Amino acid sequence: MIRIDAPGGNYDFEHKYYSEDTGYRCPSGLTPAEEAEVQRLTLAAYRLLGCRGWGRADLMQRASDGAIFLLEMNTSPA
């Protein structure tokens, strides 16, 4: 897992490709329980969507309560 720390929480085109202020954290800094929830959520979505091969999941964690949300699954072409 990689946590992306973008200035002001804004991971836009500028912060992704040009900014030196964006941080990529590995390890992510999540607790073991949060990591397990991310793995559970990601695997459940992967299976529900019928994905095959490898893929990447994009998630966000809400600052106010720590809830984790799946944004999208990105898979390799078959």
N, C-alpha and C positions, 0 to 999 in steps of 0.2 A: 504494500500500500504506500502511496505517495500522497502527502498532504501539500496542497498548493496554498501558499500565503501570498496573496496579491495585495498591494497597497489599497487600503480602504475596502478590502473584500471584493474589489472590482477586477476580475480576471478577463479583461477584454483583449482585443487584438494587440493593442499597444503593450499591455503588460505580459502577454504571452510571448511575443516575438521580439520586442525591443527593450523592455525595461530590465535594468539590472537590480531592481528592487523586489522583484518577484522571487519568492523562495520555494524550493521544492524539498520537502522534508521526508526523509526516509532513514530511520523509521518515522512513521507518521505522528507519533505522540499520542495515539488513541490508547485508551485503557484496554486490557485484554478482553473485557466484556464488550466494549465497543467494536473491537476488531472482530470478535466472534459474530456480532450482529451484522456487521458489514458483509462478512463471508456468507452468513445465512441468507441475507437479503439478496445478495448477488447471485448465489447459486440457485435460489428459488426462481428468480427472474429469468436466468439463463435457461433453466429447464422449462418453465412455463412458456417461454417464447419459442421453444424448440430449437435453440441454437446448437451448432455443432462446431467442432474445432476449438480454436482459442478466441478469446474476446477480452474486452476491457469494459468495466462498468464505471460510469461517472456518477458520483454521489455528492450530496451536500449535507452538512450537519448544521442544524439550526442553533444559533448562538444562545437563544433564550432558554432552551430546555435540553439541548443536546440530541434532539431527535434526528435520526438519519433517514434521508430520502434518496431513492434511486432516481436519477435523472434520465439516463439512457444506457443501453447496451450497445457496444461497438464490436462487431464481429469481423473476422477475416472473410474474404470472398471464398465461396465454396468451389 
